[in-house]
Amino acid sequence: MNIGTIKFYNRLRGYGFIIPSDGGVELFFHATDIIGEKVADNDTVEYETGEGREGTQARSVKKIESATLPTEEE
């Protein structure tokens, strides 16, 4: 399995992009490739790769850590 970060995900359009943690080229993924929990921008995910219509893309995308949002300091 590979690990990366969700750069962008649009639930309405049903697709997104992952930035691989090894510094490779960002990968397209389709909503049907998400396993388990929903994903959001900046979540850490694990995934497999496979060939799609436009070349290599992410498959079997699974969230392993939610993005943490910065909190306001008082």
Residue pairs with C-beta under 8 A, 6 or more apart in sequence:
1 46
1 47
1 48
2 20
2 21
2 22
2 46
2 47
2 48
2 49
2 58
3 20
3 21
3 44
3 45
3 46
3 47
3 64
4 18
4 19
4 20
4 21
4 27
4 44
4 45
4 46
4 47
4 58
5 18
5 19
5 21
5 42
5 43
5 44
5 45
6 16
6 17
6 18
6 39
6 40
6 41
6 42
6 43
6 45
6 67
7 16
7 17
7 18
7 19
7 26
7 41
8 16
8 17
8 41
9 15
9 16
9 17
9 39
9 40
9 41
10 16
11 31
11 38
14 30
14 31
14 32
15 28
15 29
15 30
15 31
16 28
16 29
16 31
16 39
17 26
17 27
17 28
17 29
18 26
18 27
18 29
18 45
18 47
18 58
18 61
19 26
20 26
20 27
25 56
27 47
27 49
27 56
27 57
27 58
28 52
28 54
28 57
28 58
29 47
29 57
29 58
29 59
29 61
30 57
33 47
33 57
33 58
33 59
33 60
33 61
34 61
34 62
35 60
35 61
35 62
36 62
36 63
37 62
37 63
38 63
39 45
39 61
39 63
40 66
40 67
41 67
42 67
43 63
43 65
43 66
43 67
44 63
44 64
44 65
44 67
45 61
45 62
45 63
45 64
46 61
46 62
46 64
47 58
47 59
47 60
47 61
47 62
48 58
48 59
48 60
49 56
49 57
49 58
49 59
50 56
50 57
50 59
51 57
